[in-house]
Amino acid sequence: MAKKLYRSQKQKVIAGVCGGLGEYFDLDVNLVRLIFVAISLFSVVVPLVIFYVIAWAIIPVKEKGK
């Protein structure tokens, strides 16, 4: 069965995008968040904020039964 990317309902702070990425890649969610913040700071924040909002809109929420 193929893995699917979902926004996390358990590991969410804002929308669950970083939590979903952490679950998908089997990484610690806090590590994903730190990487996201570090890249945001080095890329003058705007590009990754735009990425986060787009990901929030297109990545579906994982239902409780899945």
Order of alpha helices (4+ residues) and beta strands (2+ residues): alpha-alpha-alpha
